[in-house]
């Protein structure tokens, strides 16, 4: 990527984590809890029926409501990959990588090609009860329609009477979130490397009229070679014009989302500005200990003038300001030249975009991977005999709601 930057990346390289790595599961599971200052806990993503901001704050208990009116799942997306046909008996379940509100994610090994995968298992009854059917179907559709070096691969889906199963890449390096919390903050060249890869992935998604809507370090995984894989497409949506649903992670919400307005794909570029700020400083721009949702959203509505700015490189500050522009029509990535403005910005001057896309640049941090299937970057979870219950015959009142998840015998 970076001719002059290459040596800087190694000078600023974070240390390898020890083998007891931490929680890297929310990117697969979409499960999280609130983060306090420099906390290692994950920040919750939210999705609500659209109300006014103050009604939303009062109705925290409704925070997992689904999108506003039910909409057809039929979208003009081309399937990029042949859909594999899988069943439980194709895999040996190794261990749990993460748990969430609807189920858990397992590290598995294929009995056929001996490769390792991550299989997300979602309980249908819980999905329906928490009104997350649309998001679940969207995740399947969006991932089936994309294929990019910096986006996680979905290889196939299936269901039994109780659960949905999604067979995805196993990304062994853990979360960017974990690395950032251990490093406290990234040197400018390191933040630039990850931001550039995210920018390439967002531009690709937007070219497919897909809005991602939940960019944050918890949803960026590190592959064995240190390059990123964006995961957790539960809030991704086909969006050729505008969207309306309040969803995402509070620190990363654009002002038009919290302001009750329709929004477009530019909210992803806003979130990239927040991500760059967090990588460079260690905290999101409007973060304060014990800040209430109302105060946080008021600060977001005020815009960058409410930010306490650390001494970033001037080009980094300029790009963050252009991403966090309150007026979407003036926001970088959403103007006449689209993402071209982003790629041409002076902060990215050293970036060789073609080499970066081809992963020909050495990443600033190389995960310590002992071998195939090494899951030491992921927290240990109680197994609770969960895997033994998969495939059991149960009543199935919800199977018809997920028609793209193939029924396969166990």
Secondary structure, 3 states (H helix, E strand, C coil): CECCHHHHHHHCCCCCCCCCCCCCCHHHHCCCCCCCCCCCCCCCEEEECCCCHHHHHHCHHHCCCCCCCCCCCCCCCCCCCCCCCCCHHHEEEEEEEEECCCEEEEEEEECCCCCEEEEEEEEHHHHHHCCCHHHHHHHHHHHHHCCCCCECCEEEEEECCCEEEEEEECCCCCEHHHHHHHHCCCCHHHHHHHHHHHHHHHHHHHHCCEECCCCCHHHEEECCCCCEEECCCCCCEECCCCECCEEEEHHHCCHHHHCCCCECCHHHHHHHHHHHHHHHHCCCCCCCCCCCHHHHHHHHHHCHHHCCCCCCCHHHHHHHHHHCCCCHHHCCCCCCCCHHHHHCCHHHCCECHHHHHCCCCCCCCCCCCCCCCCCCCCCCCCCCCCHHHCCCCCCCCCHHHCCCCEECCC
